[in-house]
């Protein structure tokens, strides 16, 4: 007696064709196999189902009662299987009521979210976005359980686990800004001038040192950090009203000059560029919904 573990489910396709054609030769043609191969398949079906299934009569091959009872259930099973193996339907963003959750720093919020929000509002008005602040430890569990869709940030800062998927978006480099009428800095500062001026530091973790301080320490130098804030929001207005210098990613510095009267200069220290990337879990790599979101983020980043 057959059971599901021993039964060859491919035989059900042949059974369906045989029941439609009631002729081994024509069934073989429909299956694109030889008549001998189809006869062998019918023999296997008879063994597996313990029934003759098709019997020769003077008027041709006729199905047995067992075969007749199986025709509709087999066809329903094949139809369900066909639907099961079809690729997922394309994501209908225009009518979706989906809510996406992204983890990002205020750098990402400032630089990407205005464009991304505007694009999604235009092409998918029913979709909502929720941006969460990135934590000090990488959010592996929320990505895995689906409560978080993607993480956006500098790869060197995030240090994501190797098993997660990632997409490079763009690079950024460090620059510094001062108010336009700064009494000491009116041109790109030398290292000595850079260290002599009081500094402002944006630190989301509350740390009072950054990569610049590490580089300065290797040179035997130290800067005075006069003010530490956790967000980018107030930074341009503070720098515009003080003599402090602020080091930050160049793309944000460019945006700051549109908000306040600031001058941008290169940082007088050799620093590596920062690669911004998008990170997601492989469980959702082929999900059309997630692919749609990632495509939109990539499209926005191409224009930055």
KEGU-570299 format. One record per residue: x, y, z of N, C-alpha, C, O in turn. Coordinates in steps of 0.2 Angstrom, whole numbers, padded with zeros to 4 digits, always signed. Example, Ala and Ser with C-alpha at 12.3 -4.5 7.8 and 13.67 -1.06 7.14 Angstrom:
# residues 2
+0066-0028+0039+0062-0022+0039+0066-0016+0039+0071-0017+0042;+0064-0011+0035+0068-0005+0036+0064+0000+0039+0067+0006+0040;
# end
This chain:
# residues 304
+0004-0006+0000+0000+0000+0000+0004+0006+0000+0009+0007+0004;+0003+0011-0004+0007+0017-0005+0005+0022+0001-0001+0022+0003;+0010+0026+0003+0008+0032+0007+0012+0038+0004+0015+0037-0001;+0011+0044+0007+0013+0050+0004+0021+0050+0003+0024+0053-0001;+0024+0046+0008+0032+0046+0007+0034+0042+0002+0040+0043-0001;+0030+0037+0000+0033+0033-0006+0029+0034-0012+0032+0031-0017;+0024+0038-0012+0021+0039-0019+0024+0045-0023+0026+0050-0020;+0025+0043-0029+0028+0048-0034+0022+0053-0036+0018+0051-0040;+0023+0059-0033+0017+0064-0035+0017+0066-0042+0012+0068-0045;+0023+0065-0046+0023+0067-0053+0018+0062-0057+0016+0064-0062;+0017+0056-0054+0012+0052-0057+0005+0055-0058+0001+0053-0062;+0003+0059-0053-0003+0062-0054-0004+0067-0060-0010+0067-0063;+0001+0070-0062+0001+0073-0069-0001+0069-0074-0005+0070-0078;+0003+0063-0074+0002+0058-0080-0005+0055-0079-0009+0054-0084;-0008+0054-0073-0015+0052-0072-0020+0056-0075-0024+0054-0079;-0019+0063-0074-0024+0068-0076-0024+0068-0084-0029+0068-0087;-0018+0067-0087-0017+0067-0094-0021+0061-0097-0024+0061-0102;-0019+0055-0094-0022+0049-0096-0030+0049-0096-0033+0046-0100;-0032+0052-0090-0040+0052-0090-0043+0057-0095-0049+0056-0097;-0039+0062-0097-0042+0066-0102-0042+0063-0109-0046+0064-0113;-0036+0059-0110-0035+0057-0117-0038+0050-0118-0041+0048-0123;-0038+0046-0112-0040+0039-0113-0037+0035-0118-0040+0031-0121;-0031+0037-0119-0027+0034-0124-0019+0035-0123-0017+0040-0122;-0015+0029-0122-0008+0030-0120-0004+0034-0125+0000+0038-0123;-0006+0032-0132-0002+0036-0137-0003+0043-0137+0002+0047-0137;-0009+0045-0136-0010+0053-0136-0008+0056-0130-0006+0061-0130;-0009+0052-0124-0006+0055-0118+0002+0056-0118+0004+0060-0115;+0005+0051-0121+0012+0052-0122+0014+0058-0126+0019+0061-0124;+0010+0059-0131+0011+0065-0135+0010+0072-0131+0014+0076-0131;+0005+0072-0127+0004+0077-0122+0009+0078-0117+0011+0084-0115;+0012+0073-0115+0018+0073-0110+0025+0074-0113+0030+0075-0110;+0025+0074-0120+0031+0074-0123+0036+0069-0121+0042+0070-0121;+0033+0063-0121+0037+0057-0120+0035+0051-0124+0031+0052-0128;+0039+0046-0124+0038+0040-0129+0032+0036-0127+0030+0037-0121;+0029+0033-0131+0023+0028-0129+0025+0023-0124+0022+0021-0120;+0032+0021-0125+0034+0016-0120+0035+0019-0113+0033+0015-0108;+0037+0025-0113+0038+0028-0107+0031+0029-0103+0031+0028-0097;+0026+0031-0107+0020+0032-0104+0017+0026-0102+0013+0025-0097;+0018+0020-0106+0015+0014-0104+0018+0012-0097+0015+0009-0093;+0025+0013-0096+0028+0012-0090+0025+0016-0084+0025+0014-0079;+0024+0022-0086+0021+0027-0081+0014+0024-0079+0012+0024-0073;+0010+0022-0083+0003+0019-0082+0004+0013-0077+0000+0011-0073;+0009+0009-0079+0011+0003-0075+0012+0005-0068+0010+0002-0063;+0016+0010-0067+0018+0012-0060+0012+0015-0057+0011+0014-0051;+0008+0018-0060+0001+0021-0057-0003+0015-0055-0006+0015-0049;-0003+0010-0059-0007+0004-0057-0005+0001-0050-0008-0001-0046;+0002+0001-0050+0005-0002-0044+0004+0002-0038+0002+0000-0033;+0005+0008-0039+0004+0013-0033-0003+0014-0031-0004+0014-0024;-0007+0013-0035-0014+0014-0033-0018+0008-0032-0024+0007-0030;-0015+0002-0034-0018-0005-0033-0024-0005-0037-0029-0007-0034;-0024-0003-0043-0030-0003-0047-0028-0003-0055-0023+0001-0056;-0032-0006-0059-0030-0006-0066-0031+0001-0069-0027+0003-0074;-0035+0006-0067-0036+0013-0069-0039+0013-0076-0044+0016-0077;-0036+0011-0081-0038+0011-0088-0039+0003-0090-0034+0000-0090;-0044+0002-0093-0045-0005-0095-0047-0005-0103-0051-0001-0105;-0044-0010-0107-0046-0010-0114-0053-0013-0115-0054-0018-0112;-0057-0010-0119-0063-0013-0121-0064-0012-0128-0060-0009-0131;-0069-0016-0131-0070-0015-0138-0071-0008-0141-0069-0007-0147;-0073-0004-0137-0074+0003-0139-0068+0008-0137-0069+0014-0137;-0063+0005-0134-0057+0009-0132-0055+0008-0125-0059+0004-0121;-0051+0012-0122-0049+0012-0115-0054+0016-0111-0056+0021-0113;-0056+0012-0105-0061+0015-0101-0058+0016-0094-0055+0011-0092;-0060+0021-0090-0058+0022-0083-0062+0017-0079-0068+0016-0079;-0058+0015-0074-0062+0011-0069-0065+0015-0064-0065+0021-0064;-0069+0012-0060-0073+0016-0055-0068+0020-0050-0069+0026-0048;-0063+0017-0048-0057+0020-0044-0055+0026-0048-0053+0031-0044;-0053+0025-0054-0050+0031-0058-0055+0036-0058-0054+0042-0057;-0062+0035-0060-0067+0040-0060-0067+0044-0053-0068+0050-0053;-0067+0040-0048-0067+0044-0041-0061+0048-0040-0062+0053-0036;-0056+0047-0043-0050+0051-0042-0049+0057-0046-0045+0061-0045;-0053+0057-0052-0052+0062-0057-0052+0069-0054-0048+0073-0054;-0058+0071-0051-0059+0078-0048-0054+0079-0042-0051+0085-0043;-0053+0075-0038-0048+0077-0032-0041+0078-0035-0038+0082-0033;-0039+0074-0040-0032+0074-0042-0032+0081-0046-0027+0085-0045;-0037+0083-0050-0037+0089-0054-0037+0095-0049-0033+0100-0050;-0041+0095-0043-0041+0100-0038-0034+0101-0035-0031+0106-0034;-0031+0095-0034-0024+0095-0030-0019+0098-0035-0015+0102-0033;-0019+0096-0041-0014+0099-0046-0015+0107-0047-0011+0110-0048;-0022+0109-0047-0023+0116-0048-0020+0120-0042-0018+0125-0042;-0021+0117-0036-0019+0120-0030-0011+0120-0030-0008+0125-0028;-0008+0115-0032-0001+0115-0032+0002+0120-0037+0007+0123-0036;-0002+0120-0043+0000+0125-0048+0000+0132-0045+0005+0136-0046;-0005+0134-0041-0005+0141-0038+0000+0141-0033+0003+0147-0032;+0002+0136-0029+0007+0136-0024+0014+0138-0027+0017+0141-0023;+0015+0135-0032+0022+0136-0035+0023+0142-0039+0028+0144-0042;+0017+0146-0040+0018+0152-0044+0022+0157-0040+0021+0157-0034;+0025+0162-0044+0029+0167-0040+0024+0172-0037+0018+0172-0039;+0026+0175-0031+0021+0180-0028+0019+0185-0032+0022+0187-0037;+0013+0187-0031+0010+0193-0035+0014+0199-0034+0016+0200-0028;+0014+0203-0039+0017+0209-0038+0014+0214-0033+0008+0214-0032;+0018+0217-0029+0016+0222-0024+0012+0228-0027+0015+0231-0031;+0006+0228-0025+0002+0234-0027+0002+0240-0023-0002+0241-0018;+0007+0244-0023+0009+0249-0019+0004+0254-0019+0002+0257-0013;+0001+0256-0024-0004+0261-0025-0010+0260-0021-0013+0265-0018;-0012+0254-0019-0018+0253-0015-0016+0250-0008-0021+0248-0005;-0010+0249-0007-0008+0245-0001-0009+0250+0005-0008+0256+0005;-0010+0247+0011-0011+0250+0017-0005+0248+0022-0006+0248+0028;+0000+0246+0019+0006+0243+0023+0009+0249+0027+0009+0255+0025;+0012+0246+0032+0016+0251+0037+0024+0248+0037+0025+0242+0039;+0028+0252+0035+0035+0250+0035+0039+0253+0041+0038+0259+0043;+0043+0249+0044+0047+0252+0050+0054+0252+0048+0057+0246+0046;+0058+0257+0049+0065+0258+0047+0069+0260+0053+0066+0264+0057;+0075+0258+0054+0079+0260+0059+0084+0265+0056+0088+0263+0051;+0085+0271+0059+0090+0275+0056+0092+0280+0061+0089+0282+0066;+0098+0284+0059+0100+0289+0063+0097+0296+0061+0093+0296+0056;+0098+0301+0065+0095+0307+0062+0098+0310+0056+0095+0314+0052;+0104+0307+0055+0108+0309+0048+0103+0306+0042+0102+0310+0038;+0101+0300+0043+0096+0297+0038+0090+0301+0038+0087+0303+0032;+0087+0303+0043+0081+0306+0043+0081+0313+0040+0077+0315+0036;+0087+0316+0041+0088+0323+0038+0089+0323+0031+0087+0327+0027;+0093+0318+0029+0095+0317+0022+0090+0314+0017+0089+0316+0012;+0088+0308+0020+0084+0304+0015+0076+0304+0016+0072+0304+0011;+0074+0305+0022+0067+0305+0024+0062+0310+0020+0057+0309+0018;+0065+0316+0019+0060+0321+0015+0059+0319+0008+0053+0319+0006;+0064+0316+0005+0063+0314-0002+0059+0307-0002+0055+0306-0006;+0061+0302+0002+0058+0296+0003+0050+0297+0004+0046+0294+0001;+0049+0301+0009+0042+0302+0011+0038+0305+0006+0032+0303+0005;+0041+0310+0002+0037+0313-0003+0036+0309-0009+0030+0309-0012;+0041+0304-0010+0040+0299-0016+0034+0294-0014+0030+0293-0018;+0034+0292-0008+0029+0287-0006+0022+0290-0005+0017+0287-0007;+0022+0296-0003+0015+0300-0002+0012+0300-0009+0006+0300-0010;+0017+0301-0014+0014+0302-0021+0012+0296-0025+0007+0296-0028;+0016+0291-0024+0014+0285-0028+0011+0279-0023+0008+0275-0026;+0011+0280-0017+0008+0275-0013+0005+0278-0006+0007+0277-0001;+0000+0282-0007-0003+0286-0002-0006+0283+0004-0006+0285+0010;-0007+0276+0004-0009+0272+0009-0004+0269+0013-0005+0266+0019;+0002+0270+0011+0008+0267+0015+0010+0272+0020+0011+0278+0019;+0012+0269+0026+0014+0273+0032+0021+0271+0033+0023+0265+0032;+0025+0276+0036+0032+0275+0038+0033+0276+0045+0030+0281+0048;+0037+0272+0048+0039+0273+0055+0046+0273+0056+0049+0267+0055;+0050+0278+0057+0057+0278+0058+0059+0278+0066+0057+0282+0070;+0063+0272+0067+0065+0271+0074+0072+0273+0074+0076+0272+0070;+0074+0275+0080+0081+0277+0081+0085+0271+0082+0083+0266+0085;+0091+0271+0079+0096+0265+0079+0099+0265+0086+0100+0270+0089;+0099+0259+0089+0102+0258+0095+0109+0256+0095+0112+0255+0090;+0112+0256+0101+0120+0255+0101+0121+0248+0099+0126+0247+0096;+0117+0243+0101+0118+0236+0098+0114+0235+0092+0108+0238+0092;+0116+0231+0087+0113+0230+0081+0106+0227+0082+0106+0221+0085;+0101+0229+0079+0094+0226+0080+0093+0219+0076+0089+0219+0072;+0097+0214+0078+0096+0208+0074+0089+0205+0075+0086+0203+0070;+0087+0204+0081+0080+0201+0082+0074+0204+0079+0070+0201+0076;+0074+0211+0080+0068+0214+0076+0068+0213+0069+0063+0212+0065;+0074+0213+0066+0075+0211+0058+0072+0204+0057+0069+0203+0052;+0074+0200+0061+0072+0193+0060+0065+0191+0061+0062+0188+0057;+0062+0194+0066+0055+0193+0068+0050+0198+0064+0044+0197+0064;+0053+0202+0060+0049+0206+0055+0046+0212+0058+0042+0216+0055;+0047+0214+0065+0045+0220+0067+0049+0226+0065+0047+0232+0066;+0054+0225+0061+0059+0230+0058+0060+0228+0051+0062+0222+0050;+0059+0232+0046+0060+0230+0039+0067+0231+0037+0070+0227+0034;+0070+0237+0038+0077+0238+0036+0081+0243+0041+0077+0247+0045;+0087+0243+0041+0092+0247+0045+0096+0251+0040+0099+0248+0035;+0096+0258+0041+0100+0262+0037+0105+0266+0041+0104+0268+0046;+0111+0266+0039+0117+0269+0042+0123+0268+0039+0124+0264+0034;+0129+0270+0043+0135+0269+0041+0138+0262+0043+0137+0260+0049;+0140+0258+0038+0142+0251+0039+0147+0251+0045+0146+0246+0049;+0152+0255+0045+0157+0255+0050+0155+0256+0057+0158+0254+0061;+0149+0260+0057+0147+0261+0064+0142+0256+0066+0142+0254+0072;+0138+0254+0061+0133+0249+0063+0136+0242+0064+0134+0238+0069;+0141+0240+0060+0144+0234+0061+0139+0228+0061+0139+0224+0066;+0136+0227+0056+0130+0222+0055+0133+0215+0055+0139+0214+0052;+0130+0210+0058+0132+0203+0057+0133+0201+0050+0129+0203+0045;+0137+0196+0048+0139+0194+0041+0133+0191+0038+0133+0191+0032;+0128+0188+0042+0123+0184+0038+0118+0188+0035+0113+0186+0032;+0118+0195+0037+0112+0199+0035+0114+0202+0028+0120+0203+0026;+0109+0203+0024+0110+0206+0017+0111+0214+0018+0108+0217+0022;+0115+0216+0013+0116+0224+0013+0117+0226+0006+0119+0223+0002;+0115+0233+0006+0116+0236-0001+0119+0243+0000+0117+0247+0004;+0125+0244-0003+0129+0250-0003+0124+0255-0006+0122+0254-0011;+0124+0261-0003+0120+0267-0005+0124+0272-0008+0123+0274-0014;+0128+0275-0004+0133+0280-0006+0138+0281-0001+0138+0279+0005;+0143+0285-0002+0149+0287+0003+0148+0294+0005+0145+0298+0001;+0151+0295+0011+0151+0302+0013+0158+0303+0017+0161+0298+0019;+0160+0309+0017+0166+0311+0020+0165+0316+0025+0160+0319+0025;+0170+0317+0030+0169+0322+0035+0171+0329+0033+0176+0330+0029;+0168+0334+0035+0169+0341+0034+0168+0344+0040+0166+0341+0045;+0170+0351+0040+0168+0355+0046+0165+0361+0044+0166+0364+0039;+0161+0364+0049+0157+0370+0047+0159+0375+0053+0159+0373+0059;+0159+0381+0051+0159+0387+0056+0155+0393+0053+0153+0392+0047;+0153+0397+0057+0149+0403+0055+0153+0407+0050+0159+0407+0050;+0150+0410+0045+0153+0413+0040+0157+0419+0042+0162+0420+0039;+0156+0422+0047+0160+0428+0050+0164+0426+0056+0166+0430+0060;+0167+0420+0055+0171+0417+0061+0177+0422+0061+0180+0423+0056;+0179+0424+0067+0185+0428+0068+0192+0425+0067+0196+0428+0066;+0192+0418+0067+0198+0415+0067+0199+0411+0060+0204+0409+0058;+0193+0408+0058+0194+0404+0052+0190+0407+0046+0183+0407+0046;+0193+0409+0041+0190+0411+0035+0192+0407+0029+0190+0409+0023;+0196+0402+0030+0199+0398+0025+0200+0391+0028+0199+0390+0034;+0201+0386+0023+0202+0379+0026+0207+0380+0032+0213+0382+0031;+0205+0377+0038+0210+0378+0044+0216+0373+0043+0215+0367+0041;+0221+0375+0046+0227+0371+0047+0225+0366+0053+0220+0367+0057;+0229+0361+0054+0228+0357+0060+0229+0361+0066+0225+0359+0071;+0233+0365+0067+0234+0369+0073+0228+0374+0074+0226+0374+0080;+0226+0377+0069+0220+0381+0069+0214+0377+0071+0209+0379+0075;+0213+0371+0068+0207+0367+0070+0207+0365+0077+0202+0365+0080;+0213+0363+0080+0213+0361+0087+0212+0367+0092+0209+0366+0097;+0214+0373+0089+0214+0379+0094+0207+0381+0095+0205+0384+0100;+0202+0380+0090+0196+0382+0091+0191+0378+0095+0192+0372+0094;+0187+0380+0099+0182+0376+0103+0178+0372+0098+0175+0375+0093;+0176+0366+0100+0172+0361+0096+0165+0360+0099+0164+0360+0105;+0161+0358+0094+0154+0356+0096+0154+0348+0093+0157+0347+0088;+0151+0344+0097+0151+0337+0095+0144+0334+0095+0140+0335+0100;+0142+0331+0090+0135+0328+0089+0137+0320+0091+0140+0317+0088;+0134+0318+0097+0135+0311+0099+0128+0308+0101+0126+0310+0106;+0126+0304+0097+0119+0300+0099+0120+0296+0105+0115+0294+0108;+0126+0293+0106+0127+0289+0112+0129+0292+0118+0129+0289+0124;+0131+0299+0118+0133+0303+0124+0140+0302+0125+0143+0305+0130;+0144+0299+0121+0151+0299+0121+0154+0305+0120+0152+0309+0116;+0160+0307+0124+0163+0314+0123+0169+0313+0118+0173+0318+0118;+0170+0308+0115+0175+0307+0110+0172+0304+0103+0167+0301+0103;+0175+0306+0098+0173+0303+0091+0180+0301+0088+0185+0301+0090;+0179+0299+0081+0184+0297+0077+0190+0302+0076+0196+0300+0076;+0188+0308+0076+0193+0314+0076+0197+0314+0082+0203+0315+0081;+0194+0313+0088+0198+0313+0094+0203+0307+0094+0209+0308+0096;+0201+0302+0091+0206+0296+0091+0212+0297+0086+0217+0296+0088;+0210+0301+0081+0215+0302+0076+0220+0308+0079+0226+0307+0078;+0217+0313+0082+0221+0318+0085+0226+0315+0091+0231+0317+0092;+0223+0310+0095+0227+0307+0100+0233+0304+0097+0239+0304+0100;+0232+0300+0091+0238+0297+0088+0244+0302+0086+0249+0301+0085;+0241+0309+0085+0246+0314+0083+0249+0318+0089+0252+0322+0089;+0246+0315+0095+0248+0319+0101+0245+0325+0103+0247+0330+0106;+0239+0326+0100+0235+0332+0100+0228+0331+0103+0226+0325+0104;+0225+0336+0106+0218+0335+0109+0214+0342+0107+0217+0347+0107;+0208+0341+0106+0204+0347+0105+0199+0348+0111+0198+0343+0115;+0197+0354+0112+0192+0355+0117+0185+0355+0114+0183+0358+0110;+0181+0350+0117+0174+0349+0115+0170+0353+0120+0169+0351+0126;+0167+0359+0118+0164+0364+0122+0157+0362+0123+0154+0363+0128;+0154+0359+0118+0147+0357+0118+0145+0350+0115+0148+0349+0109;+0141+0346+0118+0139+0340+0115+0132+0340+0115+0128+0341+0120;+0129+0338+0109+0122+0337+0108+0120+0330+0105+0125+0328+0102;+0114+0328+0106+0113+0321+0104+0110+0321+0097+0110+0315+0094;+0108+0327+0094+0105+0327+0088+0108+0332+0083+0111+0337+0085;+0106+0331+0076+0108+0336+0071+0104+0342+0071+0106+0348+0069;+0098+0342+0074+0093+0347+0073+0095+0354+0075+0094+0359+0071;+0098+0355+0081+0100+0361+0083+0106+0364+0081+0108+0369+0082;+0110+0359+0078+0117+0360+0077+0119+0366+0073+0123+0371+0074;+0116+0367+0067+0117+0373+0062+0116+0380+0066+0120+0384+0065;+0111+0380+0070+0109+0386+0073+0114+0388+0078+0115+0394+0079;+0116+0383+0082+0121+0384+0087+0128+0386+0084+0131+0391+0087;+0130+0383+0079+0136+0385+0076+0136+0392+0073+0141+0396+0073;+0130+0394+0070+0130+0400+0067+0130+0406+0072+0131+0412+0070;+0129+0404+0079+0129+0410+0084+0135+0409+0089+0135+0413+0094;+0139+0405+0087+0145+0404+0091+0152+0404+0087+0151+0404+0081;+0157+0403+0091+0164+0403+0087+0166+0395+0087+0172+0394+0086;+0161+0391+0089+0163+0384+0089+0164+0381+0081+0161+0384+0077;+0167+0376+0081+0168+0372+0074+0165+0365+0075+0165+0362+0080;+0161+0363+0070+0158+0357+0070+0160+0352+0065+0160+0354+0059;+0162+0346+0066+0164+0341+0061+0158+0336+0060+0155+0334+0065;+0156+0335+0054+0151+0331+0052+0151+0329+0045+0155+0331+0041;+0147+0324+0043+0147+0322+0036+0146+0327+0031+0141+0332+0033;+0149+0327+0026+0149+0333+0021+0142+0334+0018+0140+0340+0017;+0138+0329+0017+0132+0330+0014+0127+0333+0019+0123+0337+0017;+0128+0332+0025+0124+0336+0030+0126+0343+0031+0122+0347+0031;+0133+0344+0030+0135+0351+0030+0133+0355+0025+0131+0361+0026;+0132+0352+0019+0129+0355+0013+0122+0358+0015+0120+0363+0013;+0118+0353+0018+0111+0355+0020+0111+0360+0025+0106+0365+0025;+0116+0360+0030+0116+0365+0035+0117+0372+0032+0114+0377+0035;+0121+0373+0027+0122+0379+0024+0116+0382+0021+0115+0389+0020;+0110+0378+0020+0104+0381+0017+0100+0383+0023+0095+0387+0022;+0102+0381+0029+0098+0383+0035+0101+0389+0039+0097+0393+0041;+0107+0390+0039+0111+0395+0043+0117+0397+0039+0119+0394+0034;+0119+0403+0040+0125+0406+0037+0131+0403+0039+0135+0405+0044;+0133+0397+0036+0139+0393+0038+0144+0393+0032+0142+0393+0026;+0150+0392+0034+0155+0390+0029+0158+0383+0030+0158+0381+0035;+0159+0379+0024+0161+0372+0024+0168+0372+0023+0171+0375+0018;+0172+0368+0027+0179+0367+0025+0181+0360+0026+0177+0356+0030;+0186+0358+0023+0188+0351+0024+0191+0350+0031+0194+0355+0034;+0191+0344+0034+0194+0343+0040+0201+0341+0039+0203+0337+0035;+0206+0345+0043+0213+0344+0041+0216+0338+0044+0222+0338+0046;+0212+0332+0043+0215+0326+0046+0213+0321+0040+0207+0321+0038;+0217+0316+0039+0216+0310+0035+0211+0306+0038+0212+0302+0043;+0205+0305+0035+0199+0301+0038+0196+0297+0033+0196+0299+0027;+0194+0291+0034+0191+0287+0029+0184+0289+0027+0181+0292+0031;+0182+0288+0021+0175+0289+0019+0171+0284+0023+0173+0279+0025;+0164+0286+0024+0159+0282+0027+0155+0279+0022+0152+0283+0017;+0154+0273+0022+0149+0270+0017+0142+0269+0020+0141+0265+0025;+0137+0272+0017+0130+0271+0020+0127+0265+0016+0128+0264+0010;+0124+0261+0020+0121+0255+0018+0114+0254+0021+0113+0256+0026;+0111+0249+0017+0104+0247+0019+0105+0240+0021+0108+0236+0017;+0102+0238+0026+0103+0231+0029+0096+0228+0030+0092+0231+0033;+0095+0222+0028+0089+0218+0029+0090+0211+0030+0096+0208+0029;+0085+0207+0033+0086+0200+0034+0085+0196+0028+0081+0197+0024;+0089+0190+0027+0088+0186+0021+0081+0183+0021+0079+0181+0015;+0078+0182+0026+0071+0179+0026+0066+0183+0022+0062+0181+0019;+0068+0190+0021+0063+0194+0017+0066+0197+0011+0064+0201+0008;+0072+0193+0009+0076+0196+0003+0071+0195-0004+0072+0200-0008;+0067+0190-0005+0064+0189-0011+0056+0192-0010+0052+0191-0015;+0055+0194-0004+0048+0197-0003+0046+0203-0007+0050+0208-0007;+0041+0203-0012+0040+0208-0016+0039+0215-0013+0040+0220-0015;+0036+0214-0007+0034+0220-0003+0041+0224+0000+0042+0230-0001;+0045+0220+0002+0052+0222+0005+0056+0225-0001+0059+0230-0001;+0056+0221-0007+0059+0223-0013+0057+0230-0015+0061+0234-0017;+0051+0231-0015+0048+0238-0017+0051+0243-0012+0053+0248-0015;+0051+0242-0006+0053+0247-0001+0061+0248-0003+0063+0254-0003;+0065+0243-0003+0072+0244-0004+0073+0247-0011+0078+0251-0012;+0069+0246-0016+0070+0249-0023+0069+0257-0022+0072+0261-0025;+0064+0259-0018+0063+0266-0017+0068+0269-0013+0070+0275-0015;+0071+0266-0008+0077+0269-0005+0083+0270-0009+0086+0275-0009;+0084+0265-0013+0090+0265-0018+0089+0271-0023+0093+0274-0025;+0083+0271-0026+0081+0276-0031+0082+0283-0028+0085+0288-0031;+0080+0285-0021+0081+0291-0018+0089+0292-0017+0091+0298-0019;+0093+0287-0015+0100+0288-0014+0104+0289-0020+0109+0293-0020;+0101+0287-0026+0105+0288-0032+0105+0296-0034+0109+0298-0037;+0100+0299-0031+0099+0306-0033+0102+0311-0028+0102+0317-0028;+0105+0308-0022+0108+0312-0017+0115+0314-0019+0119+0317-0015;
# end
